[in-house]
């Protein structure tokens, strides 16, 4: 069935007039009439009859009009749905992230995103850096957030936030708010993260750069939150992201050690698969984050 002719028939059926349909569609009355004749010829049934200056639907015309109105209503719904998906107003956003962004940055970022895109279904998964990259590679998420300089051949990294790693101790520790050298600090009991963590790697590289012996762990522990709690308990010095402890440094219970000449940056990057266009939901989320970073 010719959909163009059916569309014109449907408009005539709704308005009850060839003249009004011609005015609405900005085409001539003879063209409207020709399309009505075409669809009647195509299906072999009389659909409309003249009734003064208006038209009258036949029984077949009423049935066709009822169904065609529903048909074009569904078409408009589909067009809107596709438009919403295209613009990112609807759809899904799957994010895999490591602990630090999940607990410090993402709550505010996602709140701002949901305010602008309330109909998007956001799913957040917390994993290690390695697992985050793997989640991207196996296409189970759209984007990932990782800390440190993680590299993967098939992944693009874009640094969107730069934190700083700081040495912290219990507020009862003599080093609380004191200045010292890294060499002297490495003689203190240390709370070290597991091998492979970005924090442990950065400390190791820094010691090599400054020709300082690699630190030995007083306590070796998995987990950033656990490292912070052990430092608060007075069990040694921990190297942790400033984002993770800034509130506790203000409240007390945890103190910062100032190390002369040492500044350890911790980039937080958003990651995506190379050579692949992001869905609009993910592109909108990244744009919102970057706009917020510029405003700050």
C-alpha positions as protocol buffer text, in pm:
chain_id: "A"
residue {
  index: 1
  type: UNK
  ca { x: 0 y: 0 z: 0 }
}
residue {
  index: 2
  type: UNK
  ca { x: 129 y: 345 z: -95 }
}
residue {
  index: 3
  type: UNK
  ca { x: 206 y: 508 z: 239 }
}
residue {
  index: 4
  type: UNK
  ca { x: 212 y: 860 z: 95 }
}
residue {
  index: 5
  type: UNK
  ca { x: -141 y: 817 z: -41 }
}
residue {
  index: 6
  type: UNK
  ca { x: -249 y: 651 z: 285 }
}
residue {
  index: 7
  type: UNK
  ca { x: -111 y: 946 z: 485 }
}
residue {
  index: 8
  type: UNK
  ca { x: -309 y: 1193 z: 274 }
}
residue {
  index: 9
  type: UNK
  ca { x: -625 y: 980 z: 304 }
}
residue {
  index: 10
  type: UNK
  ca { x: -580 y: 975 z: 681 }
}
residue {
  index: 11
  type: UNK
  ca { x: -554 y: 1355 z: 697 }
}
residue {
  index: 12
  type: UNK
  ca { x: -867 y: 1388 z: 483 }
}
residue {
  index: 13
  type: UNK
  ca { x: -1049 y: 1139 z: 706 }
}
residue {
  index: 14
  type: UNK
  ca { x: -950 y: 1336 z: 1021 }
}
residue {
  index: 15
  type: UNK
  ca { x: -1044 y: 1678 z: 880 }
}
residue {
  index: 16
  type: UNK
  ca { x: -1347 y: 1566 z: 680 }
}
residue {
  index: 17
  type: UNK
  ca { x: -1250 y: 1802 z: 401 }
}
residue {
  index: 18
  type: UNK
  ca { x: -1024 y: 1800 z: 96 }
}
residue {
  index: 19
  type: UNK
  ca { x: -994 y: 2179 z: 117 }
}
residue {
  index: 20
  type: UNK
  ca { x: -878 y: 2185 z: 481 }
}
residue {
  index: 21
  type: UNK
  ca { x: -634 y: 1899 z: 413 }
}
residue {
  index: 22
  type: UNK
  ca { x: -487 y: 2086 z: 116 }
}
residue {
  index: 23
  type: UNK
  ca { x: -440 y: 2397 z: 332 }
}
residue {
  index: 24
  type: UNK
  ca { x: -276 y: 2198 z: 612 }
}
residue {
  index: 25
  type: UNK
  ca { x: -40 y: 2002 z: 386 }
}
residue {
  index: 26
  type: UNK
  ca { x: 26 y: 2298 z: 154 }
}
residue {
  index: 27
  type: UNK
  ca { x: -59 y: 2104 z: -162 }
}
residue {
  index: 28
  type: UNK
  ca { x: -334 y: 2158 z: -419 }
}
residue {
  index: 29
  type: UNK
  ca { x: -685 y: 2016 z: -390 }
}
residue {
  index: 30
  type: UNK
  ca { x: -651 y: 1830 z: -724 }
}
residue {
  index: 31
  type: UNK
  ca { x: -335 y: 1661 z: -590 }
}
residue {
  index: 32
  type: UNK
  ca { x: -526 y: 1552 z: -278 }
}
residue {
  index: 33
  type: UNK
  ca { x: -810 y: 1417 z: -487 }
}
residue {
  index: 34
  type: UNK
  ca { x: -565 y: 1233 z: -715 }
}
residue {
  index: 35
  type: UNK
  ca { x: -405 y: 1058 z: -417 }
}
residue {
  index: 36
  type: UNK
  ca { x: -747 y: 953 z: -286 }
}
residue {
  index: 37
  type: UNK
  ca { x: -828 y: 802 z: -624 }
}
residue {
  index: 38
  type: UNK
  ca { x: -488 y: 630 z: -634 }
}
residue {
  index: 39
  type: UNK
  ca { x: -537 y: 452 z: -300 }
}
residue {
  index: 40
  type: UNK
  ca { x: -895 y: 353 z: -392 }
}
residue {
  index: 41
  type: UNK
  ca { x: -765 y: 210 z: -718 }
}
residue {
  index: 42
  type: UNK
  ca { x: -480 y: 29 z: -541 }
}
residue {
  index: 43
  type: UNK
  ca { x: -705 y: -153 z: -293 }
}
residue {
  index: 44
  type: UNK
  ca { x: -1009 y: -175 z: -521 }
}
residue {
  index: 45
  type: UNK
  ca { x: -1258 y: -28 z: -270 }
}
residue {
  index: 46
  type: UNK
  ca { x: -1443 y: 304 z: -257 }
}
residue {
  index: 47
  type: UNK
  ca { x: -1326 y: 493 z: 51 }
}
residue {
  index: 48
  type: UNK
  ca { x: -1486 y: 838 z: 30 }
}
residue {
  index: 49
  type: UNK
  ca { x: -1795 y: 998 z: -120 }
}
residue {
  index: 50
  type: UNK
  ca { x: -1878 y: 1363 z: -164 }
}
residue {
  index: 51
  type: UNK
  ca { x: -2110 y: 1529 z: 87 }
}
residue {
  index: 52
  type: UNK
  ca { x: -2158 y: 1890 z: -15 }
}
residue {
  index: 53
  type: UNK
  ca { x: -1829 y: 2068 z: 48 }
}
residue {
  index: 54
  type: UNK
  ca { x: -1702 y: 1790 z: 269 }
}
residue {
  index: 55
  type: UNK
  ca { x: -1649 y: 1417 z: 226 }
}
residue {
  index: 56
  type: UNK
  ca { x: -1815 y: 1112 z: 375 }
}
residue {
  index: 57
  type: UNK
  ca { x: -1624 y: 795 z: 458 }
}
residue {
  index: 58
  type: UNK
  ca { x: -1760 y: 466 z: 337 }
}
residue {
  index: 59
  type: UNK
  ca { x: -1765 y: 170 z: 574 }
}
residue {
  index: 60
  type: UNK
  ca { x: -1432 y: 55 z: 430 }
}
residue {
  index: 61
  type: UNK
  ca { x: -1302 y: 411 z: 462 }
}
residue {
  index: 62
  type: UNK
  ca { x: -1393 y: 427 z: 831 }
}
residue {
  index: 63
  type: UNK
  ca { x: -1215 y: 98 z: 901 }
}
residue {
  index: 64
  type: UNK
  ca { x: -906 y: 206 z: 707 }
}
residue {
  index: 65
  type: UNK
  ca { x: -905 y: 549 z: 869 }
}
residue {
  index: 66
  type: UNK
  ca { x: -924 y: 402 z: 1220 }
}
residue {
  index: 67
  type: UNK
  ca { x: -631 y: 170 z: 1162 }
}
residue {
  index: 68
  type: UNK
  ca { x: -423 y: 422 z: 967 }
}
residue {
  index: 69
  type: UNK
  ca { x: -459 y: 681 z: 1245 }
}
residue {
  index: 70
  type: UNK
  ca { x: -316 y: 425 z: 1488 }
}
residue {
  index: 71
  type: UNK
  ca { x: -45 y: 336 z: 1238 }
}
residue {
  index: 72
  type: UNK
  ca { x: 80 y: 693 z: 1201 }
}
residue {
  index: 73
  type: UNK
  ca { x: 50 y: 749 z: 1575 }
}
residue {
  index: 74
  type: UNK
  ca { x: 288 y: 455 z: 1624 }
}
residue {
  index: 75
  type: UNK
  ca { x: 516 y: 606 z: 1360 }
}
residue {
  index: 76
  type: UNK
  ca { x: 533 y: 934 z: 1556 }
}
residue {
  index: 77
  type: UNK
  ca { x: 603 y: 744 z: 1878 }
}
residue {
  index: 78
  type: UNK
  ca { x: 885 y: 554 z: 1707 }
}
residue {
  index: 79
  type: UNK
  ca { x: 1031 y: 874 z: 1567 }
}
residue {
  index: 80
  type: UNK
  ca { x: 1029 y: 1032 z: 1914 }
}
residue {
  index: 81
  type: UNK
  ca { x: 1189 y: 725 z: 2070 }
}
residue {
  index: 82
  type: UNK
  ca { x: 1462 y: 722 z: 1808 }
}
residue {
  index: 83
  type: UNK
  ca { x: 1515 y: 1095 z: 1854 }
}
residue {
  index: 84
  type: UNK
  ca { x: 1545 y: 1048 z: 2231 }
}
residue {
  index: 85
  type: UNK
  ca { x: 1800 y: 769 z: 2181 }
}
residue {
  index: 86
  type: UNK
  ca { x: 1992 y: 973 z: 1925 }
}
residue {
  index: 87
  type: UNK
  ca { x: 2014 y: 1277 z: 2151 }
}
residue {
  index: 88
  type: UNK
  ca { x: 2077 y: 1075 z: 2468 }
}
residue {
  index: 89
  type: UNK
  ca { x: 1756 y: 1180 z: 2642 }
}
residue {
  index: 90
  type: UNK
  ca { x: 1672 y: 813 z: 2687 }
}
residue {
  index: 91
  type: UNK
  ca { x: 1871 y: 492 z: 2688 }
}
residue {
  index: 92
  type: UNK
  ca { x: 2126 y: 338 z: 2920 }
}
residue {
  index: 93
  type: UNK
  ca { x: 2462 y: 443 z: 3060 }
}
residue {
  index: 94
  type: UNK
  ca { x: 2684 y: 168 z: 3200 }
}
residue {
  index: 95
  type: UNK
  ca { x: 2993 y: 282 z: 3392 }
}
residue {
  index: 96
  type: UNK
  ca { x: 3266 y: 70 z: 3549 }
}
residue {
  index: 97
  type: UNK
  ca { x: 3490 y: 249 z: 3798 }
}
residue {
  index: 98
  type: UNK
  ca { x: 3752 y: 197 z: 4061 }
}
residue {
  index: 99
  type: UNK
  ca { x: 3685 y: 276 z: 4427 }
}
residue {
  index: 100
  type: UNK
  ca { x: 3814 y: 634 z: 4446 }
}
residue {
  index: 101
  type: UNK
  ca { x: 3600 y: 789 z: 4169 }
}
residue {
  index: 102
  type: UNK
  ca { x: 3301 y: 581 z: 4283 }
}
residue {
  index: 103
  type: UNK
  ca { x: 3315 y: 712 z: 4638 }
}
residue {
  index: 104
  type: UNK
  ca { x: 3420 y: 1073 z: 4577 }
}
residue {
  index: 105
  type: UNK
  ca { x: 3349 y: 1209 z: 4228 }
}
residue {
  index: 106
  type: UNK
  ca { x: 3074 y: 1003 z: 4073 }
}
residue {
  index: 107
  type: UNK
  ca { x: 2793 y: 1072 z: 4322 }
}
residue {
  index: 108
  type: UNK
  ca { x: 2789 y: 1443 z: 4231 }
}
residue {
  index: 109
  type: UNK
  ca { x: 2856 y: 1379 z: 3863 }
}
residue {
  index: 110
  type: UNK
  ca { x: 2573 y: 1131 z: 3832 }
}
residue {
  index: 111
  type: UNK
  ca { x: 2337 y: 1355 z: 4031 }
}
residue {
  index: 112
  type: UNK
  ca { x: 2405 y: 1639 z: 3786 }
}
residue {
  index: 113
  type: UNK
  ca { x: 2363 y: 1404 z: 3491 }
}
residue {
  index: 114
  type: UNK
  ca { x: 2030 y: 1267 z: 3617 }
}
residue {
  index: 115
  type: UNK
  ca { x: 1906 y: 1621 z: 3669 }
}
residue {
  index: 116
  type: UNK
  ca { x: 1961 y: 1686 z: 3298 }
}
residue {
  index: 117
  type: UNK
  ca { x: 1874 y: 1338 z: 3170 }
}
residue {
  index: 118
  type: UNK
  ca { x: 1624 y: 1189 z: 3418 }
}
residue {
  index: 119
  type: UNK
  ca { x: 1503 y: 914 z: 3184 }
}
residue {
  index: 120
  type: UNK
  ca { x: 1847 y: 758 z: 3126 }
}
residue {
  index: 121
  type: UNK
  ca { x: 1903 y: 429 z: 3309 }
}
residue {
  index: 122
  type: UNK
  ca { x: 2242 y: 461 z: 3484 }
}
residue {
  index: 123
  type: UNK
  ca { x: 2421 y: 145 z: 3598 }
}
residue {
  index: 124
  type: UNK
  ca { x: 2741 y: 170 z: 3803 }
}
residue {
  index: 125
  type: UNK
  ca { x: 2985 y: -116 z: 3864 }
}
residue {
  index: 126
  type: UNK
  ca { x: 3281 y: -91 z: 4104 }
}
residue {
  index: 127
  type: UNK
  ca { x: 3586 y: -297 z: 4008 }
}
residue {
  index: 128
  type: UNK
  ca { x: 3966 y: -290 z: 4014 }
}
residue {
  index: 129
  type: UNK
  ca { x: 4148 y: -97 z: 3741 }
}
residue {
  index: 130
  type: UNK
  ca { x: 4228 y: -420 z: 3558 }
}
residue {
  index: 131
  type: UNK
  ca { x: 3867 y: -539 z: 3580 }
}
residue {
  index: 132
  type: UNK
  ca { x: 3743 y: -199 z: 3464 }
}
residue {
  index: 133
  type: UNK
  ca { x: 3956 y: -221 z: 3150 }
}
residue {
  index: 134
  type: UNK
  ca { x: 3838 y: -577 z: 3090 }
}
residue {
  index: 135
  type: UNK
  ca { x: 3476 y: -467 z: 3125 }
}
residue {
  index: 136
  type: UNK
  ca { x: 3538 y: -218 z: 2846 }
}
residue {
  index: 137
  type: UNK
  ca { x: 3712 y: -471 z: 2626 }
}
residue {
  index: 138
  type: UNK
  ca { x: 3430 y: -723 z: 2659 }
}
residue {
  index: 139
  type: UNK
  ca { x: 3169 y: -451 z: 2583 }
}
residue {
  index: 140
  type: UNK
  ca { x: 2981 y: -493 z: 2910 }
}
residue {
  index: 141
  type: UNK
  ca { x: 3008 y: -118 z: 2988 }
}
residue {
  index: 142
  type: UNK
  ca { x: 3019 y: 203 z: 2784 }
}
residue {
  index: 143
  type: UNK
  ca { x: 3291 y: 388 z: 2976 }
}
residue {
  index: 144
  type: UNK
  ca { x: 3534 y: 330 z: 3262 }
}
residue {
  index: 145
  type: UNK
  ca { x: 3706 y: 545 z: 3522 }
}
residue {
  index: 146
  type: UNK
  ca { x: 4050 y: 447 z: 3651 }
}
residue {
  index: 147
  type: UNK
  ca { x: 4324 y: 606 z: 3862 }
}
residue {
  index: 148
  type: UNK
  ca { x: 4686 y: 622 z: 3759 }
}
residue {
  index: 149
  type: UNK
  ca { x: 4855 y: 560 z: 3424 }
}
residue {
  index: 150
  type: UNK
  ca { x: 4683 y: 242 z: 3315 }
}
residue {
  index: 151
  type: UNK
  ca { x: 4743 y: 163 z: 2950 }
}
residue {
  index: 152
  type: UNK
  ca { x: 4574 y: -80 z: 2714 }
}
residue {
  index: 153
  type: UNK
  ca { x: 4630 y: -94 z: 2340 }
}
residue {
  index: 154
  type: UNK
  ca { x: 4260 y: -92 z: 2252 }
}
residue {
  index: 155
  type: UNK
  ca { x: 4155 y: 171 z: 2507 }
}
residue {
  index: 156
  type: UNK
  ca { x: 4159 y: 551 z: 2487 }
}
residue {
  index: 157
  type: UNK
  ca { x: 4237 y: 737 z: 2812 }
}
residue {
  index: 158
  type: UNK
  ca { x: 4137 y: 1097 z: 2877 }
}
residue {
  index: 159
  type: UNK
  ca { x: 4244 y: 1257 z: 3206 }
}
residue {
  index: 160
  type: UNK
  ca { x: 3948 y: 1448 z: 3350 }
}
residue {
  index: 161
  type: UNK
  ca { x: 4066 y: 1507 z: 3706 }
}
residue {
  index: 162
  type: UNK
  ca { x: 4403 y: 1519 z: 3877 }
}
residue {
  index: 163
  type: UNK
  ca { x: 4425 y: 1432 z: 4244 }
}
residue {
  index: 164
  type: UNK
  ca { x: 4733 y: 1426 z: 4468 }
}
residue {
  index: 165
  type: UNK
  ca { x: 4866 y: 1142 z: 4679 }
}
residue {
  index: 166
  type: UNK
  ca { x: 4943 y: 1245 z: 5037 }
}
residue {
  index: 167
  type: UNK
  ca { x: 5111 y: 1077 z: 5332 }
}
residue {
  index: 168
  type: UNK
  ca { x: 4881 y: 1047 z: 5633 }
}
residue {
  index: 169
  type: UNK
  ca { x: 4922 y: 937 z: 5994 }
}
residue {
  index: 170
  type: UNK
  ca { x: 4720 y: 935 z: 6312 }
}
residue {
  index: 171
  type: UNK
  ca { x: 4679 y: 1282 z: 6459 }
}
residue {
  index: 172
  type: UNK
  ca { x: 4871 y: 1150 z: 6761 }
}
residue {
  index: 173
  type: UNK
  ca { x: 5174 y: 1067 z: 6549 }
}
residue {
  index: 174
  type: UNK
  ca { x: 5476 y: 1302 z: 6601 }
}
residue {
  index: 175
  type: UNK
  ca { x: 5487 y: 1357 z: 6225 }
}
residue {
  index: 176
  type: UNK
  ca { x: 5135 y: 1502 z: 6222 }
}
residue {
  index: 177
  type: UNK
  ca { x: 5151 y: 1831 z: 6027 }
}
residue {
  index: 178
  type: UNK
  ca { x: 5531 y: 1820 z: 6032 }
}
residue {
  index: 179
  type: UNK
  ca { x: 5778 y: 1851 z: 5746 }
}
residue {
  index: 180
  type: UNK
  ca { x: 6027 y: 1578 z: 5669 }
}
residue {
  index: 181
  type: UNK
  ca { x: 6222 y: 1428 z: 5380 }
}
residue {
  index: 182
  type: UNK
  ca { x: 6108 y: 1125 z: 5188 }
}
residue {
  index: 183
  type: UNK
  ca { x: 6423 y: 940 z: 5293 }
}
residue {
  index: 184
  type: UNK
  ca { x: 6343 y: 992 z: 5662 }
}
residue {
  index: 185
  type: UNK
  ca { x: 5976 y: 911 z: 5610 }
}
residue {
  index: 186
  type: UNK
  ca { x: 6064 y: 576 z: 5451 }
}
residue {
  index: 187
  type: UNK
  ca { x: 6224 y: 476 z: 5782 }
}
residue {
  index: 188
  type: UNK
  ca { x: 5885 y: 496 z: 5956 }
}
residue {
  index: 189
  type: UNK
  ca { x: 5643 y: 199 z: 5983 }
}
residue {
  index: 190
  type: UNK
  ca { x: 5464 y: 197 z: 5651 }
}
residue {
  index: 191
  type: UNK
  ca { x: 5118 y: 79 z: 5553 }
}
residue {
  index: 192
  type: UNK
  ca { x: 5163 y: -29 z: 5194 }
}
residue {
  index: 193
  type: UNK
  ca { x: 4907 y: -128 z: 4936 }
}
residue {
  index: 194
  type: UNK
  ca { x: 4923 y: -456 z: 4750 }
}
residue {
  index: 195
  type: UNK
  ca { x: 5165 y: -493 z: 4459 }
}
residue {
  index: 196
  type: UNK
  ca { x: 5006 y: -376 z: 4135 }
}
residue {
  index: 197
  type: UNK
  ca { x: 4812 y: -90 z: 4290 }
}
residue {
  index: 198
  type: UNK
  ca { x: 4869 y: 250 z: 4127 }
}
residue {
  index: 199
  type: UNK
  ca { x: 4960 y: 401 z: 4467 }
}
residue {
  index: 200
  type: UNK
  ca { x: 5228 y: 140 z: 4533 }
}
residue {
  index: 201
  type: UNK
  ca { x: 5368 y: 184 z: 4182 }
}
residue {
  index: 202
  type: UNK
  ca { x: 5397 y: 561 z: 4219 }
}
residue {
  index: 203
  type: UNK
  ca { x: 5579 y: 533 z: 4551 }
}
residue {
  index: 204
  type: UNK
  ca { x: 5820 y: 278 z: 4405 }
}
residue {
  index: 205
  type: UNK
  ca { x: 5894 y: 500 z: 4103 }
}
residue {
  index: 206
  type: UNK
  ca { x: 5947 y: 802 z: 4328 }
}
residue {
  index: 207
  type: UNK
  ca { x: 6198 y: 614 z: 4544 }
}
residue {
  index: 208
  type: UNK
  ca { x: 6388 y: 499 z: 4235 }
}
residue {
  index: 209
  type: UNK
  ca { x: 6393 y: 853 z: 4098 }
}
residue {
  index: 210
  type: UNK
  ca { x: 6532 y: 996 z: 4423 }
}
residue {
  index: 211
  type: UNK
  ca { x: 6772 y: 702 z: 4470 }
}
residue {
  index: 212
  type: UNK
  ca { x: 6605 y: 595 z: 4793 }
}
residue {
  index: 213
  type: UNK
  ca { x: 6580 y: 232 z: 4902 }
}
residue {
  index: 214
  type: UNK
  ca { x: 6246 y: 75 z: 4829 }
}
residue {
  index: 215
  type: UNK
  ca { x: 6017 y: 90 z: 5135 }
}
residue {
  index: 216
  type: UNK
  ca { x: 5942 y: -218 z: 5337 }
}
residue {
  index: 217
  type: UNK
  ca { x: 5590 y: -270 z: 5459 }
}
residue {
  index: 218
  type: UNK
  ca { x: 5516 y: -264 z: 5827 }
}
residue {
  index: 219
  type: UNK
  ca { x: 5169 y: -371 z: 5716 }
}
residue {
  index: 220
  type: UNK
  ca { x: 5073 y: -484 z: 5368 }
}
residue {
  index: 221
  type: UNK
  ca { x: 4705 y: -435 z: 5301 }
}
residue {
  index: 222
  type: UNK
  ca { x: 4457 y: -453 z: 5015 }
}
residue {
  index: 223
  type: UNK
  ca { x: 4218 y: -162 z: 4991 }
}
residue {
  index: 224
  type: UNK
  ca { x: 4239 y: 215 z: 5017 }
}
residue {
  index: 225
  type: UNK
  ca { x: 3976 y: 249 z: 5289 }
}
residue {
  index: 226
  type: UNK
  ca { x: 4153 y: -11 z: 5501 }
}
residue {
  index: 227
  type: UNK
  ca { x: 4484 y: 175 z: 5462 }
}
residue {
  index: 228
  type: UNK
  ca { x: 4323 y: 493 z: 5590 }
}
residue {
  index: 229
  type: UNK
  ca { x: 4169 y: 318 z: 5891 }
}
residue {
  index: 230
  type: UNK
  ca { x: 4499 y: 154 z: 5984 }
}
residue {
  index: 231
  type: UNK
  ca { x: 4674 y: 493 z: 5967 }
}
residue {
  index: 232
  type: UNK
  ca { x: 4407 y: 646 z: 6191 }
}
residue {
  index: 233
  type: UNK
  ca { x: 4464 y: 363 z: 6438 }
}
residue {
  index: 234
  type: UNK
  ca { x: 4829 y: 470 z: 6468 }
}
residue {
  index: 235
  type: UNK
  ca { x: 4983 y: 173 z: 6287 }
}
residue {
  index: 236
  type: UNK
  ca { x: 5201 y: 374 z: 6050 }
}
residue {
  index: 237
  type: UNK
  ca { x: 5222 y: 603 z: 5749 }
}
residue {
  index: 238
  type: UNK
  ca { x: 4991 y: 550 z: 5452 }
}
residue {
  index: 239
  type: UNK
  ca { x: 5005 y: 702 z: 5106 }
}
residue {
  index: 240
  type: UNK
  ca { x: 4649 y: 774 z: 4993 }
}
residue {
  index: 241
  type: UNK
  ca { x: 4458 y: 997 z: 4750 }
}
residue {
  index: 242
  type: UNK
  ca { x: 4377 y: 1339 z: 4893 }
}
residue {
  index: 243
  type: UNK
  ca { x: 4020 y: 1307 z: 4764 }
}
residue {
  index: 244
  type: UNK
  ca { x: 3968 y: 1010 z: 4995 }
}
residue {
  index: 245
  type: UNK
  ca { x: 4082 y: 1187 z: 5313 }
}
residue {
  index: 246
  type: UNK
  ca { x: 4013 y: 1557 z: 5268 }
}
residue {
  index: 247
  type: UNK
  ca { x: 3708 y: 1551 z: 5497 }
}
residue {
  index: 248
  type: UNK
  ca { x: 3889 y: 1355 z: 5768 }
}
residue {
  index: 249
  type: UNK
  ca { x: 4188 y: 1588 z: 5752 }
}
residue {
  index: 250
  type: UNK
  ca { x: 3951 y: 1875 z: 5824 }
}
residue {
  index: 251
  type: UNK
  ca { x: 3760 y: 1695 z: 6100 }
}
residue {
  index: 252
  type: UNK
  ca { x: 4066 y: 1554 z: 6273 }
}
residue {
  index: 253
  type: UNK
  ca { x: 4163 y: 1201 z: 6362 }
}
residue {
  index: 254
  type: UNK
  ca { x: 4395 y: 1190 z: 6064 }
}
residue {
  index: 255
  type: UNK
  ca { x: 4697 y: 1409 z: 5995 }
}
residue {
  index: 256
  type: UNK
  ca { x: 4900 y: 1495 z: 5687 }
}
residue {
  index: 257
  type: UNK
  ca { x: 5277 y: 1466 z: 5668 }
}
residue {
  index: 258
  type: UNK
  ca { x: 5447 y: 1731 z: 5454 }
}
residue {
  index: 259
  type: UNK
  ca { x: 5731 y: 1581 z: 5253 }
}
residue {
  index: 260
  type: UNK
  ca { x: 5988 y: 1827 z: 5121 }
}
residue {
  index: 261
  type: UNK
  ca { x: 6009 y: 1848 z: 4744 }
}
residue {
  index: 262
  type: UNK
  ca { x: 5756 y: 1571 z: 4685 }
}
residue {
  index: 263
  type: UNK
  ca { x: 5435 y: 1610 z: 4487 }
}
residue {
  index: 264
  type: UNK
  ca { x: 5273 y: 1291 z: 4360 }
}
residue {
  index: 265
  type: UNK
  ca { x: 4995 y: 1345 z: 4112 }
}
residue {
  index: 266
  type: UNK
  ca { x: 4720 y: 1088 z: 4061 }
}
residue {
  index: 267
  type: UNK
  ca { x: 4537 y: 1130 z: 3732 }
}
residue {
  index: 268
  type: UNK
  ca { x: 4182 y: 1002 z: 3708 }
}
residue {
  index: 269
  type: UNK
  ca { x: 4096 y: 910 z: 3353 }
}
residue {
  index: 270
  type: UNK
  ca { x: 3782 y: 827 z: 3167 }
}
residue {
  index: 271
  type: UNK
  ca { x: 3831 y: 536 z: 2930 }
}
residue {
  index: 272
  type: UNK
  ca { x: 3653 y: 413 z: 2620 }
}
residue {
  index: 273
  type: UNK
  ca { x: 3716 y: 166 z: 2343 }
}
residue {
  index: 274
  type: UNK
  ca { x: 3927 y: 299 z: 2057 }
}
residue {
  index: 275
  type: UNK
  ca { x: 3779 y: 360 z: 1713 }
}
residue {
  index: 276
  type: UNK
  ca { x: 3424 y: 330 z: 1844 }
}
residue {
  index: 277
  type: UNK
  ca { x: 3158 y: 598 z: 1870 }
}
residue {
  index: 278
  type: UNK
  ca { x: 3007 y: 633 z: 2214 }
}
residue {
  index: 279
  type: UNK
  ca { x: 2630 y: 620 z: 2257 }
}
residue {
  index: 280
  type: UNK
  ca { x: 2483 y: 965 z: 2309 }
}
residue {
  index: 281
  type: UNK
  ca { x: 2417 y: 892 z: 2677 }
}
residue {
  index: 282
  type: UNK
  ca { x: 2787 y: 834 z: 2743 }
}
residue {
  index: 283
  type: UNK
  ca { x: 2895 y: 1128 z: 2525 }
}
residue {
  index: 284
  type: UNK
  ca { x: 2656 y: 1356 z: 2717 }
}
residue {
  index: 285
  type: UNK
  ca { x: 2790 y: 1231 z: 3050 }
}
residue {
  index: 286
  type: UNK
  ca { x: 3151 y: 1302 z: 2950 }
}
residue {
  index: 287
  type: UNK
  ca { x: 3059 y: 1646 z: 2817 }
}
residue {
  index: 288
  type: UNK
  ca { x: 2886 y: 1729 z: 3145 }
}
residue {
  index: 289
  type: UNK
  ca { x: 3191 y: 1621 z: 3349 }
}
residue {
  index: 290
  type: UNK
  ca { x: 3428 y: 1825 z: 3134 }
}
residue {
  index: 291
  type: UNK
  ca { x: 3203 y: 2132 z: 3148 }
}
residue {
  index: 292
  type: UNK
  ca { x: 3192 y: 2102 z: 3527 }
}
residue {
  index: 293
  type: UNK
  ca { x: 3570 y: 2072 z: 3543 }
}
residue {
  index: 294
  type: UNK
  ca { x: 3611 y: 2391 z: 3337 }
}
residue {
  index: 295
  type: UNK
  ca { x: 3364 y: 2577 z: 3560 }
}
residue {
  index: 296
  type: UNK
  ca { x: 3563 y: 2475 z: 3868 }
}
